[in-house]
């Protein structure tokens, strides 16, 4: 097999149609199809199911994705060494990040990296839904992952790069009687987890890590809450709070998006147990 065949395979394995992949690679659609067929003949396995006019990875195709990506990266590294550019890194750095981690420290880290390595293009994509950091690193989808929890595999190194706070968002129109002793705190005033308003909670799905972290902190403080609405998309929580469906524990970065709405925002006083942290994950050097 040659690298051109591998490049063809990865272009289509990434979910692009044959037409789009051919256009991006500056080849004709028949040439792309022939290259993939040639790779399948050489390997003796089918890499794609032909479904209508589309291609879907077979089990063998999925198994090849990781090694194929590693081959392309190794080839780029070898080229840099052979051409004497190893001292000035070139190529592309692929990063996967949780959606809400794309702001703040991650943007600053990428900017610092680009300043030191201007010849390297950085591509940042979202961590695929349902995928773990271990999985995306193992299959070569990226080289660095930014996420909220440390990995379980000892082969990965981690570094804490910051703390992401949760704040309490409460619809501004609620009656003061929902607060303990009927006293409504001023906006921005700290609120103890044991003195939350008597309102239902708008939150993410029960088994999400974000909700588990929040409920762990509430349980440790002895606070009891009840759910109003469970949402699969974290970014929609603010709209439901604004509609008056209840209070929510929201990431501080998310609250900035809704800052112009008529909300009451407070941070919990019990800040000794941060519910979530940013982590930078990468492969451990061998």
N, C-alpha and C positions, 0 to 999 in steps of 0.2 A: 504493500500500500504506500501511497505517497501523501505528502501533507496537503496537496490540493484536494484529494479525495476526502481527507479528514475535515478540511475547511467546508467542503460542500455538505458533508454529513451534519456538522454542527449547525450550519445555517438553517437547515430544514428541521433539525431536532429542536431548535429553539422555538418552534411554533410558527415559523413563517411559512407562507404558501410557497410553492415552487416558483411561481412568477415573481413574488417579492424577493425571495432569496436570490434568484438569478439576477434580478435587477441590482440588488445590493452588491453582488459579487462581480458585476459587469461581465456576465457570461450569458449565453442563450439558455433558454429553458431546456431544450434537448441535450445540450452539453452537461447541464447540471444533473439531469436524470441519468444520463449515461455514466457520469462519474460515480453516482451513488450505486447504480447497478454493478459497475465494475468493482466497487468496494465490497459489495455483498458477495459477488462471485469469488473474490479473492479470499474472503473470510469463510465462505461456505455456509452463511446463515442469512436469513432475511432480517434486515434492520428496521424495516417499516412495513406496516400493513397498508395496502392500497385500498382506501375506503372512498369510493366515488372518485372525485378528483383530488382528494387530499391524502396525506401521508400521516400515519400514526405509529409511533415507536412501538416495536415489539419488545419482549423482555430482553432479547439480546441487544437491541438498540439502546435501551435504557442503561444496560450494563456498560456499554461502550462510551457513553457520554463523558463520564469522569475521566477515564484514561485518555480519551481524545482531547479533552481540554488541557490536560497535563502535557500531552505531546506538543500542542501548539505553543504553550508557554515555554516549554523546554527548548523548542526550536528558536523562539524569539531570543531567549537568553544566550543560546549558542551563537546566534548571529551577532549579537552585541559583542561577545568575547572575540569572535573571529575578525570583526571589523574594527576592533580597538575602541569600541564605545562603552565597554563594561564599566569604566569609571564614571560615565555619565548615563545613568539609567534611562532607557527608552522603552516605548511600548505602551501598555495600558494596564492600569490597576483597577480590578473589579471589586466593588464593595457592595455588600448587602446590608440593609439597615431596616430596623423596625420603623414604620411610617412616622411615628411621633418622635423618632430620634434623629430626624434629618435636620433639625435646627440646632442652634446653640453650639455645644462643644464639638460636634461632629463637623459642622461647617468650618469651624476654626482649625480643626486638625487637618482637614483636606486642604484648606488654604495654605497652611504651613508646609504641608507636603509638596504642594505644587510650586511653592516658592523655592524649595530646595531641589526639586526634580522637575524643572519646567518642560522637559522633553517627554514626560510621562502623562498620558491622558488618563483622567480618572472617570470611571463610569460608576455611578451610584444608583442602585435599584432597590426596590423594597424586598424585604425578606418574604419569600413566597408564603402564602397562607398555609398553615399546617406543617410547614417545613421547620426543622430545627437547625441551629447553627452547625451542628456536627454534620448534618446531611448535606447542606449546601457547600461546606468546605470539602467534604469527602468526595463529592461528585465534580468538583472543580468549577462550580458555578461562580465562585468568587474566591478572593484570597484573604479578605478581612470581613468580619461581621461586627456590626454595632448592634447591641441589643441590651435587654434589661437584666437578664439573669446569667450567672456563670454557667459554663458548659459542664457536662458530666464526664467528658472524656479527658483523661490525663494527658493525651497527646496535644491538647490545645492549651495555649497560654492565654491568660486574661489580664486585663488591667482596668481598674476602676478609673473613669474619667470624669465623674460628676454625679450629683444626686438630683433626681427629678422629684420635686415636691408635689404632693396632692393638696389641693385646696377645696374648701367646701363652698359649693355654689347653691344658693337658695333663691327661689323666685321672690322678687322684691315686694309683691303684693300680698304676701301671707300675713295673717293677723299676728300681732305680738303674743297672743295667748299660746301659740305653738311652741314658744320658747320657755324654758324653765323659769318659774316665777313671773311669767308674763313680761319679761324684759327682753327687748330686742337689742342685740349688740350692734354697735356702729359698724358700718362697712369697713372691712379690713381689720377689725378687732379680733384678737385670738379667741378661739372657742375650744374648750376642753372636749375631748371625745366623750366624756361622761355628761356633757351638758348640751347635747345636740337637740335641735328642734324636733317636735313630734310630727315629722313628715315622712312619707314613704320615700324610698330611694330609687332613683333612676340609675341603672348601671349596666355593665356589660354581662355577657353570658356567665352562668354559674361556674363553669370549669375553666374560665380564662385565668391566666396567671395574674392579670391585673386585679381581678375581683378577689382572688384568693389572698393576694397581698393586703388588700384593703380590709377584708374580713378578719384576717389574722391580727391586724392592728386593733380593730374594734373589739375583738374577743379578748385580747390582752388587756384592754382598758375596761373590760366589763360592760361595754356598750351594746345595746340591743337595737336592731333596726328591722324594718320590714320593706320588702321590695314592692315597687309600683310597676316598673317596666324593665324588662331585660332586652338589651339591644345587641345585635351581632356586630354592628359597626360602631366602634368607639367614637368616631368623629361625629356621630349623630346625637350623642348624649346631651350636648348643649342645647340643641333645638327643643328637646323634650323638657328640659328644665325651664327654658324660656316660655314654653307653653303651659307651665304650671303643674306638670305631672309629678313633681317632687324635687327633692334636693339631690345633689350628686357630688361625689368626690372626684374631682377632675385634675388632670395634670396641669401644672401651672402654664406650660407652653400652650395648651389647648385653650385656656381661659383668655389668653391674649387675643385670640381670634374673635371671641365673643365680647370683648371689653366694651363695645359701644352699646350693648344691650342693657336694659334696665335690670340689673342683677344686684344681689347682695353677695359679695365674695368675702370669705373669711378663711384664715388658715387655722387648722387645729393646733391647740397649744401643746399637745403631746408630741413633740418633734424629735424625741430621742430615738424613735424607731422609724426611720424613713422607710416608706412602703416600697419604694422602687429606686433602683440605681441604674445608671448607664454603665455598660461594660464595653470594652473593645476586645474583640476576640480575634485570634489569628492562629495559624499553625505554629506549633513548637518547632524550633530549629532542630534538625537531626544531623 
